[in-house]
């Protein structure tokens, strides 16, 4: 806890007549959030651990601070208002929010959008790589929640609250931490990220495969095993190795085994330039080796497999057996070109899709493989592109 700074801020905040003016001069708001490794905190009738419990608050519940007092243990307690109830929360389990954090939690996009990607360490990075795509408000909210877990450490027997939440108390919990943070973000901000923008998973490869089916996965080397080559949307050449710079909110999948299975996952907060112009990726990750912490990886680090992306930035080779939104999009285009029936659009690349791709390739003078390569998909896009308007 930032005790001295917070206490100073609160003393300024609660000066009797000058309180309102002083509050405007400090970075801290008059609200705070519950934060405990146990996940719950008692709201007490008095500033004492032996006092009666008024209510039980969950992690990230927000309350309005009425005053800061010294409890019978000699430590700071906060007199707060929560859902029409008043009580006291121990200062060790209650974080005072800055004005920026409060705006973020209240969903004030106008206040937070100009620096939506500039959280914590990124704010001071003069060599920050500016995001190539807009950073959604929900990414700022997710990283806000995930950063609050920094320093959390598993118990001696390997048990974590993230594992307990996911149903396996002793899980290798890098994925569980990110999924838990996603769930908490939905709970606190009424977003719809869980199983929508981000997956809920625990096993190796499951998260990566989820993003593949969603059409939002980019391989670091530009080639996805069992799928094929990738290219950036709107471009006519294949993606080069290490050419994608991850964006805030992307999930980074890593492998330490010879088989190339995903064995670790982290969330990107920002990227920075090194002095030599190379790029460093900054992440939040759990289970490294037993705590939630920040870490950095070179963009070309050998263990990085790829990224589950916030934005749909790349297309991919499609062939029989593939499933997902990219397949649905291909089927829709084949339908518009007259090679596929609307009722057959299923998102599953089976024999009907195979024959449609072959028919299109033959009609266009392309190699007839039944595989929707870059060349095939570009030709399909060109065929469906609207004709330019004639000159006046």
One Martini backbone bead per residue (centre of mass of N, CA, C, O) as a GRO file, in nm:
protein
  392
    1UNK     BB    1   0.099   0.034   0.017
    2UNK     BB    2   0.052   0.393  -0.009
    3UNK     BB    3   0.036   0.528   0.280
    4UNK     BB    4   0.151   0.816   0.280
    5UNK     BB    5   0.011   0.919   0.022
    6UNK     BB    6  -0.280   0.845   0.108
    7UNK     BB    7  -0.294   0.998   0.372
    8UNK     BB    8  -0.240   1.275   0.257
    9UNK     BB    9  -0.481   1.278   0.064
   10UNK     BB   10  -0.703   1.237   0.284
   11UNK     BB   11  -0.642   1.482   0.456
   12UNK     BB   12  -0.709   1.676   0.231
   13UNK     BB   13  -0.997   1.570   0.168
   14UNK     BB   14  -1.094   1.618   0.500
   15UNK     BB   15  -1.091   1.903   0.516
   16UNK     BB   16  -1.336   2.086   0.603
   17UNK     BB   17  -1.348   2.358   0.412
   18UNK     BB   18  -1.108   2.268   0.193
   19UNK     BB   19  -1.174   1.987   0.073
   20UNK     BB   20  -1.272   2.033  -0.221
   21UNK     BB   21  -1.016   2.180  -0.324
   22UNK     BB   22  -0.802   1.962  -0.242
   23UNK     BB   23  -0.908   1.730  -0.413
   24UNK     BB   24  -0.827   1.874  -0.686
   25UNK     BB   25  -0.499   1.852  -0.603
   26UNK     BB   26  -0.527   1.550  -0.617
   27UNK     BB   27  -0.500   1.216  -0.747
   28UNK     BB   28  -0.720   1.137  -0.548
   29UNK     BB   29  -1.000   0.993  -0.454
   30UNK     BB   30  -1.320   0.897  -0.277
   31UNK     BB   31  -1.230   0.602  -0.367
   32UNK     BB   32  -1.242   0.238  -0.331
   33UNK     BB   33  -1.095  -0.100  -0.320
   34UNK     BB   34  -1.107  -0.422  -0.285
   35UNK     BB   35  -0.800  -0.608  -0.161
   36UNK     BB   36  -0.756  -0.966  -0.156
   37UNK     BB   37  -0.627  -1.284  -0.147
   38UNK     BB   38  -0.913  -1.406  -0.044
   39UNK     BB   39  -1.155  -1.215  -0.198
   40UNK     BB   40  -1.239  -1.102   0.094
   41UNK     BB   41  -1.414  -0.849   0.305
   42UNK     BB   42  -1.475  -0.689   0.597
   43UNK     BB   43  -1.749  -0.504   0.720
   44UNK     BB   44  -1.734  -0.296   0.990
   45UNK     BB   45  -1.869  -0.121   1.260
   46UNK     BB   46  -1.568  -0.092   1.346
   47UNK     BB   47  -1.214  -0.022   1.391
   48UNK     BB   48  -1.228  -0.362   1.426
   49UNK     BB   49  -1.178  -0.709   1.425
   50UNK     BB   50  -1.405  -0.749   1.670
   51UNK     BB   51  -1.619  -0.647   1.513
   52UNK     BB   52  -1.896  -0.639   1.359
   53UNK     BB   53  -2.047  -0.761   1.074
   54UNK     BB   54  -2.206  -0.605   0.805
   55UNK     BB   55  -2.027  -0.720   0.558
   56UNK     BB   56  -1.935  -0.891   0.248
   57UNK     BB   57  -1.669  -0.826   0.037
   58UNK     BB   58  -1.553  -0.817  -0.279
   59UNK     BB   59  -1.340  -0.809  -0.504
   60UNK     BB   60  -1.369  -0.478  -0.638
   61UNK     BB   61  -1.528  -0.340  -0.459
   62UNK     BB   62  -1.690  -0.024  -0.425
   63UNK     BB   63  -1.618   0.267  -0.217
   64UNK     BB   64  -1.696   0.539  -0.016
   65UNK     BB   65  -1.509   0.779   0.141
   66UNK     BB   66  -1.535   0.947   0.460
   67UNK     BB   67  -1.281   0.830   0.632
   68UNK     BB   68  -0.977   0.833   0.823
   69UNK     BB   69  -0.859   0.594   1.066
   70UNK     BB   70  -0.764   0.466   1.378
   71UNK     BB   71  -0.723   0.173   1.504
   72UNK     BB   72  -0.674  -0.067   1.760
   73UNK     BB   73  -0.397  -0.149   1.585
   74UNK     BB   74  -0.271   0.133   1.456
   75UNK     BB   75  -0.426   0.142   1.189
   76UNK     BB   76  -0.569   0.194   0.896
   77UNK     BB   77  -0.904   0.300   0.844
   78UNK     BB   78  -1.215   0.289   0.654
   79UNK     BB   79  -1.479   0.499   0.616
   80UNK     BB   80  -1.769   0.366   0.452
   81UNK     BB   81  -1.976   0.347   0.154
   82UNK     BB   82  -2.207   0.061   0.084
   83UNK     BB   83  -2.496   0.017  -0.033
   84UNK     BB   84  -2.620   0.200   0.217
   85UNK     BB   85  -2.368   0.131   0.385
   86UNK     BB   86  -2.181   0.137   0.690
   87UNK     BB   87  -1.815   0.121   0.751
   88UNK     BB   88  -1.513  -0.079   0.805
   89UNK     BB   89  -1.183  -0.089   0.648
   90UNK     BB   90  -0.896  -0.222   0.613
   91UNK     BB   91  -0.609  -0.083   0.473
   92UNK     BB   92  -0.484  -0.360   0.360
   93UNK     BB   93  -0.789  -0.400   0.186
   94UNK     BB   94  -0.766  -0.089   0.061
   95UNK     BB   95  -0.779   0.098  -0.239
   96UNK     BB   96  -0.706   0.397  -0.352
   97UNK     BB   97  -0.823   0.589  -0.604
   98UNK     BB   98  -0.768   0.738  -0.871
   99UNK     BB   99  -0.908   0.941  -1.094
  100UNK     BB  100  -0.846   0.763  -1.338
  101UNK     BB  101  -0.951   0.496  -1.219
  102UNK     BB  102  -1.239   0.593  -1.170
  103UNK     BB  103  -1.305   0.660  -1.462
  104UNK     BB  104  -1.259   0.374  -1.565
  105UNK     BB  105  -1.475   0.232  -1.382
  106UNK     BB  106  -1.710   0.435  -1.497
  107UNK     BB  107  -1.668   0.458  -1.818
  108UNK     BB  108  -1.492   0.722  -1.905
  109UNK     BB  109  -1.380   0.762  -2.217
  110UNK     BB  110  -1.305   1.063  -2.239
  111UNK     BB  111  -1.087   1.056  -2.006
  112UNK     BB  112  -0.916   0.780  -2.114
  113UNK     BB  113  -0.849   0.769  -2.425
  114UNK     BB  114  -0.575   0.931  -2.463
  115UNK     BB  115  -0.448   0.693  -2.235
  116UNK     BB  116  -0.545   0.389  -2.262
  117UNK     BB  117  -0.238   0.251  -2.284
  118UNK     BB  118  -0.122   0.421  -2.017
  119UNK     BB  119  -0.018   0.207  -1.799
  120UNK     BB  120   0.184   0.257  -1.566
  121UNK     BB  121   0.478   0.187  -1.702
  122UNK     BB  122   0.392   0.323  -1.978
  123UNK     BB  123   0.386   0.625  -1.891
  124UNK     BB  124   0.727   0.630  -1.871
  125UNK     BB  125   0.763   0.554  -2.178
  126UNK     BB  126   0.945   0.709  -2.423
  127UNK     BB  127   0.968   0.422  -2.605
  128UNK     BB  128   0.689   0.390  -2.707
  129UNK     BB  129   0.475   0.189  -2.883
  130UNK     BB  130   0.240   0.271  -3.084
  131UNK     BB  131  -0.056   0.177  -3.145
  132UNK     BB  132  -0.207   0.062  -3.448
  133UNK     BB  133  -0.466   0.037  -3.273
  134UNK     BB  134  -0.730   0.069  -3.110
  135UNK     BB  135  -0.804   0.100  -2.761
  136UNK     BB  136  -1.014  -0.042  -2.583
  137UNK     BB  137  -1.177   0.002  -2.294
  138UNK     BB  138  -1.167  -0.301  -2.198
  139UNK     BB  139  -0.859  -0.318  -2.185
  140UNK     BB  140  -0.814  -0.117  -1.959
  141UNK     BB  141  -0.992  -0.272  -1.755
  142UNK     BB  142  -0.840  -0.542  -1.757
  143UNK     BB  143  -0.560  -0.432  -1.673
  144UNK     BB  144  -0.648  -0.311  -1.413
  145UNK     BB  145  -0.725  -0.581  -1.280
  146UNK     BB  146  -0.457  -0.741  -1.332
  147UNK     BB  147  -0.264  -0.539  -1.178
  148UNK     BB  148  -0.388  -0.585  -0.887
  149UNK     BB  149  -0.231  -0.883  -0.874
  150UNK     BB  150   0.033  -0.793  -0.810
  151UNK     BB  151   0.209  -1.031  -0.596
  152UNK     BB  152   0.068  -1.274  -0.612
  153UNK     BB  153   0.084  -1.585  -0.419
  154UNK     BB  154   0.120  -1.890  -0.382
  155UNK     BB  155   0.093  -2.149  -0.202
  156UNK     BB  156   0.289  -2.401  -0.081
  157UNK     BB  157   0.082  -2.620  -0.228
  158UNK     BB  158  -0.018  -2.447  -0.504
  159UNK     BB  159  -0.248  -2.279  -0.423
  160UNK     BB  160  -0.516  -2.089  -0.583
  161UNK     BB  161  -0.775  -1.878  -0.655
  162UNK     BB  162  -0.778  -1.945  -0.960
  163UNK     BB  163  -0.802  -2.250  -0.931
  164UNK     BB  164  -1.053  -2.259  -0.761
  165UNK     BB  165  -1.231  -2.108  -0.967
  166UNK     BB  166  -1.172  -2.333  -1.207
  167UNK     BB  167  -1.147  -2.635  -1.038
  168UNK     BB  168  -0.812  -2.622  -0.983
  169UNK     BB  169  -0.618  -2.551  -0.718
  170UNK     BB  170  -0.325  -2.677  -0.864
  171UNK     BB  171  -0.285  -2.522  -1.104
  172UNK     BB  172  -0.139  -2.409  -1.385
  173UNK     BB  173  -0.214  -2.045  -1.360
  174UNK     BB  174  -0.193  -1.854  -1.613
  175UNK     BB  175  -0.481  -1.882  -1.739
  176UNK     BB  176  -0.653  -1.842  -1.483
  177UNK     BB  177  -0.575  -1.550  -1.432
  178UNK     BB  178  -0.689  -1.427  -1.698
  179UNK     BB  179  -0.976  -1.539  -1.673
  180UNK     BB  180  -1.040  -1.411  -1.402
  181UNK     BB  181  -0.998  -1.116  -1.494
  182UNK     BB  182  -1.221  -1.125  -1.707
  183UNK     BB  183  -1.453  -1.189  -1.517
  184UNK     BB  184  -1.414  -0.940  -1.331
  185UNK     BB  185  -1.461  -0.729  -1.549
  186UNK     BB  186  -1.752  -0.800  -1.605
  187UNK     BB  187  -1.850  -0.757  -1.311
  188UNK     BB  188  -1.750  -0.446  -1.285
  189UNK     BB  189  -1.826  -0.333  -1.609
  190UNK     BB  190  -2.032  -0.488  -1.796
  191UNK     BB  191  -1.897  -0.670  -1.976
  192UNK     BB  192  -1.824  -0.910  -2.277
  193UNK     BB  193  -1.553  -1.121  -2.264
  194UNK     BB  194  -1.641  -1.390  -2.172
  195UNK     BB  195  -1.643  -1.602  -2.432
  196UNK     BB  196  -1.572  -1.365  -2.662
  197UNK     BB  197  -1.287  -1.216  -2.656
  198UNK     BB  198  -1.223  -1.437  -2.439
  199UNK     BB  199  -1.126  -1.720  -2.295
  200UNK     BB  200  -1.215  -2.032  -2.123
  201UNK     BB  201  -0.927  -2.193  -1.985
  202UNK     BB  202  -0.653  -2.461  -1.924
  203UNK     BB  203  -0.533  -2.602  -2.161
  204UNK     BB  204  -0.341  -2.693  -2.393
  205UNK     BB  205  -0.417  -2.498  -2.689
  206UNK     BB  206  -0.707  -2.396  -2.631
  207UNK     BB  207  -0.668  -2.089  -2.658
  208UNK     BB  208  -0.548  -2.077  -2.939
  209UNK     BB  209  -0.784  -2.231  -3.082
  210UNK     BB  210  -0.998  -2.023  -3.014
  211UNK     BB  211  -0.873  -1.789  -3.178
  212UNK     BB  212  -0.876  -1.931  -3.447
  213UNK     BB  213  -1.190  -1.957  -3.466
  214UNK     BB  214  -1.220  -1.634  -3.436
  215UNK     BB  215  -0.985  -1.498  -3.621
  216UNK     BB  216  -0.749  -1.418  -3.368
  217UNK     BB  217  -0.454  -1.516  -3.499
  218UNK     BB  218  -0.088  -1.477  -3.456
  219UNK     BB  219   0.201  -1.578  -3.587
  220UNK     BB  220   0.525  -1.510  -3.554
  221UNK     BB  221   0.611  -1.674  -3.832
  222UNK     BB  222   0.336  -1.691  -4.024
  223UNK     BB  223   0.276  -1.997  -3.920
  224UNK     BB  224   0.027  -2.251  -3.883
  225UNK     BB  225  -0.015  -2.536  -3.762
  226UNK     BB  226  -0.244  -2.709  -3.974
  227UNK     BB  227  -0.282  -2.459  -4.175
  228UNK     BB  228  -0.071  -2.196  -4.240
  229UNK     BB  229  -0.045  -1.917  -4.392
  230UNK     BB  230  -0.008  -1.562  -4.346
  231UNK     BB  231  -0.187  -1.238  -4.367
  232UNK     BB  232  -0.249  -0.926  -4.393
  233UNK     BB  233  -0.503  -0.742  -4.420
  234UNK     BB  234  -0.497  -0.620  -4.755
  235UNK     BB  235  -0.266  -0.800  -4.844
  236UNK     BB  236  -0.035  -0.971  -5.102
  237UNK     BB  237   0.155  -1.084  -4.875
  238UNK     BB  238   0.331  -1.259  -4.675
  239UNK     BB  239   0.411  -1.304  -4.364
  240UNK     BB  240   0.657  -1.207  -4.159
  241UNK     BB  241   0.878  -1.256  -3.937
  242UNK     BB  242   0.814  -1.045  -3.670
  243UNK     BB  243   0.581  -0.829  -3.788
  244UNK     BB  244   0.413  -0.844  -3.532
  245UNK     BB  245   0.281  -0.604  -3.309
  246UNK     BB  246   0.163  -0.610  -3.020
  247UNK     BB  247  -0.127  -0.540  -2.837
  248UNK     BB  248  -0.318  -0.428  -2.615
  249UNK     BB  249  -0.461  -0.737  -2.483
  250UNK     BB  250  -0.299  -0.943  -2.585
  251UNK     BB  251  -0.229  -1.291  -2.612
  252UNK     BB  252   0.054  -1.477  -2.517
  253UNK     BB  253   0.202  -1.759  -2.669
  254UNK     BB  254   0.394  -2.030  -2.528
  255UNK     BB  255   0.696  -2.242  -2.572
  256UNK     BB  256   0.918  -2.519  -2.425
  257UNK     BB  257   0.867  -2.735  -2.643
  258UNK     BB  258   0.918  -2.941  -2.919
  259UNK     BB  259   0.598  -2.956  -3.007
  260UNK     BB  260   0.453  -2.660  -2.970
  261UNK     BB  261   0.304  -2.628  -2.720
  262UNK     BB  262   0.117  -2.461  -2.503
  263UNK     BB  263   0.266  -2.349  -2.172
  264UNK     BB  264   0.203  -2.033  -2.197
  265UNK     BB  265   0.054  -1.717  -2.067
  266UNK     BB  266   0.009  -1.370  -2.166
  267UNK     BB  267  -0.033  -1.010  -2.125
  268UNK     BB  268  -0.041  -0.730  -2.306
  269UNK     BB  269   0.042  -0.380  -2.250
  270UNK     BB  270   0.322  -0.320  -2.411
  271UNK     BB  271   0.568  -0.145  -2.615
  272UNK     BB  272   0.927  -0.117  -2.679
  273UNK     BB  273   1.218   0.045  -2.752
  274UNK     BB  274   1.526  -0.004  -2.820
  275UNK     BB  275   1.827   0.137  -2.895
  276UNK     BB  276   1.837  -0.059  -3.170
  277UNK     BB  277   1.505  -0.085  -3.251
  278UNK     BB  278   1.402  -0.295  -3.102
  279UNK     BB  279   1.151  -0.507  -2.946
  280UNK     BB  280   0.956  -0.491  -2.645
  281UNK     BB  281   0.753  -0.706  -2.448
  282UNK     BB  282   0.488  -0.633  -2.227
  283UNK     BB  283   0.375  -0.820  -1.935
  284UNK     BB  284   0.129  -1.024  -1.784
  285UNK     BB  285   0.186  -1.289  -1.531
  286UNK     BB  286   0.144  -1.609  -1.424
  287UNK     BB  287   0.336  -1.848  -1.286
  288UNK     BB  288   0.629  -1.666  -1.230
  289UNK     BB  289   0.662  -1.922  -1.077
  290UNK     BB  290   0.448  -1.804  -0.815
  291UNK     BB  291   0.351  -1.527  -0.957
  292UNK     BB  292   0.246  -1.208  -1.012
  293UNK     BB  293   0.392  -1.043  -1.303
  294UNK     BB  294   0.623  -0.882  -1.469
  295UNK     BB  295   0.735  -0.886  -1.821
  296UNK     BB  296   0.986  -0.952  -2.080
  297UNK     BB  297   1.010  -0.968  -2.449
  298UNK     BB  298   1.131  -1.032  -2.726
  299UNK     BB  299   0.982  -1.033  -3.028
  300UNK     BB  300   1.194  -1.290  -3.117
  301UNK     BB  301   1.129  -1.500  -2.924
  302UNK     BB  302   1.142  -1.844  -2.934
  303UNK     BB  303   0.875  -1.905  -2.741
  304UNK     BB  304   0.695  -1.756  -2.934
  305UNK     BB  305   0.408  -1.830  -3.114
  306UNK     BB  306   0.170  -1.610  -3.036
  307UNK     BB  307  -0.154  -1.432  -3.087
  308UNK     BB  308  -0.428  -1.320  -2.920
  309UNK     BB  309  -0.642  -1.091  -3.060
  310UNK     BB  310  -0.836  -0.811  -3.055
  311UNK     BB  311  -0.789  -0.794  -3.356
  312UNK     BB  312  -0.853  -0.836  -3.701
  313UNK     BB  313  -0.536  -0.875  -3.886
  314UNK     BB  314  -0.562  -1.175  -4.017
  315UNK     BB  315  -0.508  -1.416  -4.257
  316UNK     BB  316  -0.572  -1.764  -4.379
  317UNK     BB  317  -0.524  -2.069  -4.457
  318UNK     BB  318  -0.767  -2.292  -4.610
  319UNK     BB  319  -0.904  -2.621  -4.521
  320UNK     BB  320  -0.982  -2.921  -4.471
  321UNK     BB  321  -1.113  -2.916  -4.123
  322UNK     BB  322  -1.180  -2.637  -4.080
  323UNK     BB  323  -1.279  -2.391  -3.823
  324UNK     BB  324  -1.476  -2.090  -3.837
  325UNK     BB  325  -1.494  -1.755  -3.923
  326UNK     BB  326  -1.315  -1.777  -4.178
  327UNK     BB  327  -1.488  -1.991  -4.313
  328UNK     BB  328  -1.751  -1.835  -4.323
  329UNK     BB  329  -1.640  -1.606  -4.500
  330UNK     BB  330  -1.567  -1.781  -4.740
  331UNK     BB  331  -1.851  -1.895  -4.793
  332UNK     BB  332  -1.986  -1.622  -4.845
  333UNK     BB  333  -1.815  -1.548  -5.094
  334UNK     BB  334  -1.888  -1.798  -5.263
  335UNK     BB  335  -2.185  -1.728  -5.268
  336UNK     BB  336  -2.160  -1.447  -5.411
  337UNK     BB  337  -2.006  -1.597  -5.663
  338UNK     BB  338  -2.178  -1.884  -5.715
  339UNK     BB  339  -2.039  -2.156  -5.537
  340UNK     BB  340  -2.265  -2.129  -5.304
  341UNK     BB  341  -2.480  -2.204  -5.038
  342UNK     BB  342  -2.633  -2.056  -4.779
  343UNK     BB  343  -2.713  -2.329  -4.618
  344UNK     BB  344  -2.384  -2.414  -4.608
  345UNK     BB  345  -2.318  -2.213  -4.382
  346UNK     BB  346  -2.101  -2.333  -4.096
  347UNK     BB  347  -1.771  -2.311  -4.050
  348UNK     BB  348  -1.714  -2.581  -4.217
  349UNK     BB  349  -1.457  -2.760  -4.388
  350UNK     BB  350  -1.573  -2.946  -4.639
  351UNK     BB  351  -1.661  -3.092  -4.931
  352UNK     BB  352  -1.830  -2.856  -5.039
  353UNK     BB  353  -1.605  -2.645  -5.009
  354UNK     BB  354  -1.393  -2.787  -5.174
  355UNK     BB  355  -1.550  -2.784  -5.446
  356UNK     BB  356  -1.586  -2.476  -5.460
  357UNK     BB  357  -1.287  -2.402  -5.469
  358UNK     BB  358  -1.219  -2.563  -5.724
  359UNK     BB  359  -1.416  -2.421  -5.913
  360UNK     BB  360  -1.294  -2.143  -5.880
  361UNK     BB  361  -1.004  -2.206  -5.967
  362UNK     BB  362  -1.074  -2.306  -6.252
  363UNK     BB  363  -1.219  -2.041  -6.349
  364UNK     BB  364  -0.938  -1.863  -6.273
  365UNK     BB  365  -0.665  -2.025  -6.333
  366UNK     BB  366  -0.595  -2.198  -6.088
  367UNK     BB  367  -0.479  -2.403  -5.878
  368UNK     BB  368  -0.629  -2.723  -5.814
  369UNK     BB  369  -0.667  -2.791  -5.453
  370UNK     BB  370  -0.889  -2.674  -5.232
  371UNK     BB  371  -0.706  -2.441  -5.129
  372UNK     BB  372  -0.722  -2.134  -4.948
  373UNK     BB  373  -0.522  -1.923  -5.051
  374UNK     BB  374  -0.402  -1.624  -5.108
  375UNK     BB  375  -0.466  -1.623  -5.411
  376UNK     BB  376  -0.760  -1.714  -5.386
  377UNK     BB  377  -0.867  -1.489  -5.190
  378UNK     BB  378  -0.787  -1.247  -5.366
  379UNK     BB  379  -0.956  -1.324  -5.614
  380UNK     BB  380  -1.226  -1.317  -5.465
  381UNK     BB  381  -1.212  -1.020  -5.380
  382UNK     BB  382  -1.189  -0.902  -5.666
  383UNK     BB  383  -1.459  -1.011  -5.776
  384UNK     BB  384  -1.633  -0.857  -5.533
  385UNK     BB  385  -1.551  -0.594  -5.606
  386UNK     BB  386  -1.639  -0.296  -5.673
  387UNK     BB  387  -1.695  -0.100  -5.924
  388UNK     BB  388  -1.588   0.168  -6.056
  389UNK     BB  389  -1.672   0.472  -6.109
  390UNK     BB  390  -1.744   0.667  -6.350
  391UNK     BB  391  -1.648   0.924  -6.508
  392UNK     BB  392  -1.789   1.247  -6.555
   0.00000   0.00000   0.00000
